[in-house]
């Protein structure tokens, strides 16, 4: 592809993306997976294409920047109060549990942490789309599912920064880990200070000039600049972009700013998933097949247990909790982001894991109401039988 002008390449890719997005909408198939599959099929043409990678990096920065716009500090505190029991179960089972499986299969602690982080988060985009398409947004479990997804959204940028700070496959000491967490704390503290002292006082100014062209320019500059500062400090651009959105959200015009940024994000973000697909080389087969099988089984067990017991602690009844339990297995965009930081064998492994777990999750999501009805009926029959025996 070296002899083809970059603009022609990008134009052709965008046309293919538009067709893929249309097909995704018609077939009710997650576009994230379709973009990864497109990248996988075209990997021989686009492998190590730095232009595509640059656009992909902008897309992922804007994804987390827009995400941060929805999370002023007060909302983050409110969410953590309600969902933290389920969130801790999620971290224990799906992050630590997957990491333990990787250690059992002989990976070093850094690689195992990458695998655990990759296997941790449910796909927000797939889950939201499935809730909407299956007309379950008004169901009582939807609030719990969305709250747990938000909790994972808050944890994911920190995980990415820890992985970026540790370095791929390199050893790390307790001192370096303390230094890393110190950097993250200072970075968070700086964002809190700037958001509260500067942007909190810019509410009227931003509202008055929201339609002026300098507002999206400033927002983009803040997102890319704070992301770049994070990289300069040895952290992840994902954390920097997320905190840039959090800071700007303190100006209380998040929806208007998001409306200005979304078109750019929607154009650039598919490049990330496409680029991730190009990095998956299946020419030498799938590594760690035994670990892959174990993690796929745990992907179901861990998320089903997390969602069931977490939603019970959230106050939902057994039938609704069972419906939630089978609705969160799918992995997607955050897993791909974390996998992109790994070495080549783990990228291939992670890409296969993401695709298979997403398909399993979509299937279980569609069957969740029927499974919950069966579970509720089975429990009722069992309770009635116990009551008869007692009499």
C-alpha positions as CSV (number, residue, x, y, z in Angstrom):
1,X,0.0,0.0,0.0
2,X,3.1,2.3,0.0
3,X,2.5,3.6,-3.5
4,X,-1.1,4.6,-2.9
5,X,-1.7,8.2,-1.7
6,X,-2.6,8.4,2.0
7,X,-5.8,10.4,1.2
8,X,-7.0,7.8,-1.3
9,X,-6.3,5.1,1.3
10,X,-8.2,6.9,4.0
11,X,-11.1,7.7,1.6
12,X,-11.4,4.1,0.5
13,X,-11.3,2.9,4.1
14,X,-14.0,5.3,5.2
15,X,-16.2,4.1,2.4
16,X,-15.7,0.5,3.5
17,X,-16.4,1.6,7.1
18,X,-19.7,3.2,6.0
19,X,-20.8,0.0,4.3
20,X,-19.7,-2.1,7.3
21,X,-21.6,0.2,9.7
22,X,-24.7,0.0,7.5
23,X,-24.4,-3.8,7.4
24,X,-23.9,-3.9,11.2
25,X,-27.1,-1.9,11.7
26,X,-29.1,-4.1,9.3
27,X,-27.8,-7.4,10.7
28,X,-27.8,-6.2,14.3
29,X,-24.2,-7.2,14.6
30,X,-21.8,-5.2,16.7
31,X,-19.8,-2.8,14.5
32,X,-16.8,-3.1,16.8
33,X,-16.4,-6.7,15.9
34,X,-16.9,-6.1,12.3
35,X,-14.2,-3.4,12.2
36,X,-11.8,-5.9,13.9
37,X,-12.6,-8.6,11.4
38,X,-12.0,-6.1,8.6
39,X,-8.6,-5.3,10.0
40,X,-7.8,-8.9,10.5
41,X,-8.7,-9.7,6.8
42,X,-6.6,-6.8,5.5
43,X,-3.7,-7.2,7.9
44,X,-1.2,-8.1,5.1
45,X,-1.9,-4.7,3.4
46,X,-1.9,-2.5,6.4
47,X,0.5,-4.1,8.8
48,X,2.6,-1.3,10.6
49,X,0.8,1.5,8.7
50,X,1.7,4.5,10.8
51,X,-0.8,6.8,9.2
52,X,-3.7,4.5,10.1
53,X,-2.2,4.1,13.6
54,X,-2.1,7.9,14.1
55,X,-5.7,8.3,13.2
56,X,-6.6,5.3,15.4
57,X,-4.8,6.9,18.4
58,X,-6.9,10.1,17.9
59,X,-10.0,8.0,17.8
60,X,-9.3,6.2,21.1
61,X,-8.3,9.5,22.8
62,X,-11.7,11.0,21.8
63,X,-13.6,7.9,22.9
64,X,-12.3,8.4,26.5
65,X,-12.5,12.2,26.3
66,X,-16.3,11.9,25.5
67,X,-16.6,9.3,28.2
68,X,-15.0,11.7,30.7
69,X,-17.5,14.4,29.8
70,X,-20.2,12.3,31.3
71,X,-18.4,12.0,34.6
72,X,-18.1,15.1,36.7
73,X,-16.4,14.3,40.0
74,X,-19.8,14.5,41.9
75,X,-21.3,11.8,39.6
76,X,-18.2,9.5,40.0
77,X,-18.6,9.7,43.8
78,X,-22.4,9.0,43.6
79,X,-21.9,6.0,41.3
80,X,-19.2,4.5,43.5
81,X,-21.5,4.6,46.6
82,X,-24.2,2.5,44.9
83,X,-22.3,0.0,42.8
84,X,-19.0,-0.6,44.7
85,X,-20.0,-4.0,46.2
86,X,-20.7,-5.4,42.7
87,X,-17.6,-3.6,41.4
88,X,-15.4,-5.2,43.9
89,X,-16.8,-8.7,43.1
90,X,-16.2,-7.8,39.4
91,X,-12.5,-7.0,40.0
92,X,-12.0,-10.0,42.2
93,X,-13.6,-12.6,39.8
94,X,-12.9,-11.2,36.4
95,X,-9.6,-9.3,36.8
96,X,-7.9,-11.2,39.6
97,X,-9.5,-14.5,38.7
98,X,-8.4,-14.2,35.0
99,X,-4.9,-13.1,36.2
100,X,-4.7,-16.2,38.4
101,X,-5.6,-18.5,35.5
102,X,-2.8,-16.8,33.4
103,X,-0.3,-17.4,36.2
104,X,-1.3,-21.0,36.5
105,X,-0.6,-21.4,32.7
106,X,3.0,-20.1,33.2
107,X,2.8,-16.4,32.3
108,X,4.9,-13.9,34.2
109,X,3.1,-11.5,36.5
110,X,3.1,-8.5,34.0
111,X,1.7,-10.6,31.1
112,X,-0.8,-12.2,33.5
113,X,-1.9,-8.7,34.6
114,X,-2.4,-7.7,31.0
115,X,-4.5,-10.9,30.4
116,X,-6.5,-10.2,33.5
117,X,-7.1,-6.6,32.6
118,X,-8.0,-7.6,29.0
119,X,-10.6,-10.1,30.3
120,X,-12.0,-7.8,32.9
121,X,-14.5,-5.4,31.3
122,X,-17.8,-6.1,29.6
123,X,-18.2,-4.3,26.3
124,X,-20.2,-1.1,27.0
125,X,-21.0,-0.5,23.3
126,X,-22.3,-4.1,22.7
127,X,-24.2,-4.1,25.9
128,X,-25.9,-0.7,25.3
129,X,-26.8,-1.7,21.8
130,X,-28.2,-5.0,22.9
131,X,-30.3,-3.4,25.6
132,X,-31.7,-1.0,23.1
133,X,-32.4,-3.5,20.3
134,X,-33.9,-6.1,22.7
135,X,-36.1,-3.3,24.2
136,X,-34.8,-4.0,27.7
137,X,-33.7,-0.5,28.7
138,X,-36.9,-0.1,30.8
139,X,-36.2,-3.4,32.6
140,X,-35.1,-3.1,36.3
141,X,-31.8,-4.9,35.5
142,X,-30.8,-2.2,33.0
143,X,-30.0,0.3,35.7
144,X,-27.7,-2.2,37.4
145,X,-26.0,-3.3,34.1
146,X,-25.3,0.4,33.1
147,X,-24.0,1.2,36.6
148,X,-21.6,-1.7,36.6
149,X,-20.5,-0.7,33.1
150,X,-19.8,2.8,34.3
151,X,-17.8,1.4,37.2
152,X,-15.7,-0.6,34.7
153,X,-15.4,2.5,32.6
154,X,-13.8,4.3,35.5
155,X,-11.4,1.4,36.3
156,X,-10.3,0.8,32.7
157,X,-8.2,4.0,32.2
158,X,-6.3,3.3,35.4
159,X,-5.6,-0.3,34.3
160,X,-4.3,1.0,30.9
161,X,-2.0,3.5,32.7
162,X,-0.6,0.8,35.0
163,X,0.1,-1.5,32.0
164,X,1.7,1.4,30.1
165,X,3.8,2.4,33.2
166,X,5.0,-1.2,33.9
167,X,6.1,-1.8,30.3
168,X,5.3,-4.8,28.2
169,X,6.8,-8.0,29.5
170,X,9.3,-6.2,31.7
171,X,9.9,-6.8,35.3
172,X,9.0,-4.2,37.9
173,X,9.8,-3.5,41.5
174,X,7.8,-2.4,44.4
175,X,9.5,1.0,44.2
176,X,8.6,1.5,40.5
177,X,5.0,0.5,41.3
178,X,4.8,3.1,44.1
179,X,6.3,5.7,41.7
180,X,3.7,4.8,39.1
181,X,0.8,5.1,41.6
182,X,2.3,8.4,42.8
183,X,2.2,9.7,39.2
184,X,-1.4,8.6,38.8
185,X,-2.3,10.3,42.1
186,X,-0.6,13.5,41.1
187,X,-2.2,13.4,37.6
188,X,-5.7,12.9,39.2
189,X,-5.0,15.6,41.7
190,X,-4.0,18.0,39.0
191,X,-7.2,17.3,37.0
192,X,-9.3,17.8,40.2
193,X,-7.6,21.1,40.9
194,X,-7.9,22.4,37.3
195,X,-11.5,21.2,37.0
196,X,-12.6,22.8,40.3
197,X,-10.6,26.0,40.2
198,X,-10.6,26.8,36.5
199,X,-13.4,25.1,34.5
200,X,-16.0,25.3,37.3
201,X,-15.8,29.1,36.9
202,X,-16.1,29.0,33.1
203,X,-19.8,27.9,33.0
204,X,-21.2,31.2,31.7
205,X,-18.3,31.8,29.3
206,X,-18.6,28.4,27.7
207,X,-22.4,28.7,27.5
208,X,-22.1,32.1,25.8
209,X,-19.6,30.9,23.2
210,X,-20.6,27.3,22.7
211,X,-21.4,27.8,19.0
212,X,-18.1,29.6,18.3
213,X,-15.5,27.6,16.4
214,X,-12.8,28.1,19.1
215,X,-14.8,25.9,21.6
216,X,-14.3,22.5,19.7
217,X,-10.8,23.6,18.9
218,X,-10.0,24.1,22.6
219,X,-11.8,20.9,23.6
220,X,-9.8,18.9,21.0
221,X,-6.6,20.6,22.1
222,X,-7.3,19.8,25.8
223,X,-8.1,16.2,25.0
224,X,-5.0,15.6,22.8
225,X,-2.7,17.8,25.0
226,X,-3.6,16.1,28.3
227,X,-3.4,12.7,26.7
228,X,0.1,13.7,25.4
229,X,1.1,14.9,28.8
230,X,0.1,11.5,30.2
231,X,2.4,9.8,27.7
232,X,5.2,12.2,28.6
233,X,4.9,11.2,32.2
234,X,5.0,7.5,31.4
235,X,1.2,7.0,31.8
236,X,-1.5,6.2,29.2
237,X,-3.1,8.6,26.8
238,X,-6.4,6.9,27.7
239,X,-6.2,8.2,31.3
240,X,-5.2,11.7,30.2
241,X,-8.0,11.9,27.7
242,X,-10.6,10.6,30.3
243,X,-9.4,13.2,32.9
244,X,-9.5,16.0,30.2
245,X,-13.2,15.2,29.7
246,X,-13.8,15.1,33.5
247,X,-12.2,18.5,33.9
248,X,-14.2,20.1,31.1
249,X,-17.4,18.5,32.4
250,X,-17.1,20.8,35.5
251,X,-18.1,23.7,33.2
252,X,-21.6,22.1,33.1
253,X,-22.0,22.1,29.3
254,X,-21.0,18.4,28.7
255,X,-23.9,17.6,26.3
256,X,-23.2,20.6,24.0
257,X,-19.4,19.9,23.9
258,X,-20.1,16.2,23.3
259,X,-22.3,17.1,20.4
260,X,-19.4,19.0,18.8
261,X,-16.9,16.2,19.3
262,X,-19.0,13.1,18.5
263,X,-18.8,13.5,14.7
264,X,-15.0,13.5,14.8
265,X,-14.9,10.6,17.3
266,X,-17.3,8.6,15.1
267,X,-15.0,9.1,12.1
268,X,-11.7,8.3,13.8
269,X,-12.7,5.6,16.3
270,X,-13.4,2.8,13.7
271,X,-9.7,3.2,12.7
272,X,-8.6,2.0,16.1
273,X,-10.5,-1.3,15.9
274,X,-9.5,-1.7,12.3
275,X,-5.9,-1.1,13.2
276,X,-6.1,-3.5,16.1
277,X,-7.4,-6.2,13.7
278,X,-4.3,-5.6,11.4
279,X,-2.0,-6.4,14.4
280,X,-3.5,-9.9,14.8
281,X,-1.4,-12.3,12.8
282,X,-2.9,-15.8,12.7
283,X,-0.3,-17.1,10.3
284,X,1.5,-19.0,13.1
285,X,-1.7,-20.2,14.8
286,X,-3.4,-19.3,18.0
287,X,-1.0,-19.3,21.1
288,X,-2.0,-20.5,24.6
289,X,-4.9,-22.6,23.4
290,X,-5.3,-24.3,26.8
291,X,-5.4,-20.9,28.6
292,X,-7.8,-19.6,25.9
293,X,-10.2,-22.4,26.6
294,X,-10.0,-21.9,30.4
295,X,-10.4,-18.1,30.2
296,X,-13.4,-18.4,27.9
297,X,-15.1,-20.7,30.4
298,X,-14.2,-18.3,33.2
299,X,-15.4,-15.4,31.1
300,X,-18.9,-16.9,31.4
301,X,-18.7,-18.1,35.0
302,X,-17.0,-14.9,36.3
303,X,-19.4,-12.5,34.7
304,X,-22.5,-14.6,35.5
305,X,-21.6,-14.8,39.2
306,X,-20.6,-11.1,39.3
307,X,-23.9,-9.9,37.7
308,X,-26.1,-12.2,39.7
309,X,-24.7,-11.7,43.2
310,X,-23.9,-8.0,42.4
311,X,-27.5,-7.3,41.4
312,X,-28.8,-9.1,44.5
313,X,-26.7,-6.7,46.6
314,X,-28.0,-3.9,44.4
315,X,-31.5,-4.8,45.6
316,X,-32.9,-6.8,42.6
317,X,-35.0,-10.0,43.0
318,X,-33.7,-13.4,41.9
319,X,-35.4,-13.5,38.5
320,X,-34.2,-10.0,37.5
321,X,-30.7,-10.9,38.8
322,X,-30.7,-14.0,36.7
323,X,-31.6,-11.9,33.6
324,X,-28.7,-9.6,34.4
325,X,-26.3,-12.5,35.0
326,X,-26.5,-13.7,31.4
327,X,-26.3,-10.2,29.9
328,X,-22.7,-9.2,30.7
329,X,-20.4,-11.9,29.2
330,X,-19.5,-10.0,26.0
331,X,-16.0,-8.4,25.9
332,X,-15.2,-5.7,23.3
333,X,-13.6,-2.2,23.0
334,X,-11.8,-2.0,26.4
335,X,-10.4,-5.5,25.9
336,X,-9.1,-4.4,22.5
337,X,-7.5,-1.3,23.9
338,X,-5.7,-3.2,26.6
339,X,-4.7,-6.0,24.2
340,X,-3.2,-3.4,21.9
341,X,-0.5,-2.7,24.6
342,X,0.6,-6.3,24.7
343,X,3.3,-8.3,22.8
344,X,2.5,-10.0,19.5
345,X,1.5,-13.5,20.9
346,X,-0.8,-11.9,23.5
347,X,-2.3,-9.7,20.8
348,X,-3.3,-12.7,18.7
349,X,-4.5,-14.6,21.8
350,X,-6.5,-11.5,23.0
351,X,-8.0,-10.9,19.5
352,X,-9.4,-14.5,19.4
353,X,-10.6,-14.2,23.0
354,X,-12.4,-11.0,22.3
355,X,-14.2,-12.3,19.2
356,X,-15.3,-15.6,20.7
357,X,-16.4,-14.0,24.1
358,X,-18.3,-11.4,22.2
359,X,-20.2,-14.0,20.1
360,X,-20.9,-16.0,23.3
361,X,-22.1,-12.9,25.1
362,X,-24.4,-11.8,22.3
363,X,-26.0,-15.3,22.2
364,X,-26.5,-15.4,26.0
365,X,-27.9,-11.9,26.0
366,X,-30.6,-12.9,23.6
367,X,-31.4,-16.0,25.7
368,X,-31.2,-14.2,29.1
369,X,-35.0,-13.6,29.6
370,X,-35.8,-17.3,28.8
371,X,-33.0,-18.5,31.1
372,X,-34.3,-16.2,33.9
373,X,-37.9,-17.5,33.4
374,X,-36.7,-21.1,33.6
375,X,-34.6,-20.3,36.7
376,X,-37.5,-18.6,38.4
377,X,-39.9,-21.5,37.6
378,X,-37.3,-24.0,38.8
379,X,-36.8,-22.1,42.0
380,X,-40.6,-21.9,42.6
381,X,-41.1,-25.6,42.0
382,X,-38.2,-26.4,44.4
383,X,-39.6,-24.1,47.1
384,X,-43.1,-25.7,46.7
385,X,-41.6,-29.2,47.0
386,X,-39.7,-28.2,50.1
387,X,-42.9,-26.7,51.6
388,X,-44.8,-30.0,50.9
389,X,-42.0,-32.1,52.5
390,X,-42.1,-29.9,55.6
391,X,-45.9,-30.4,55.9
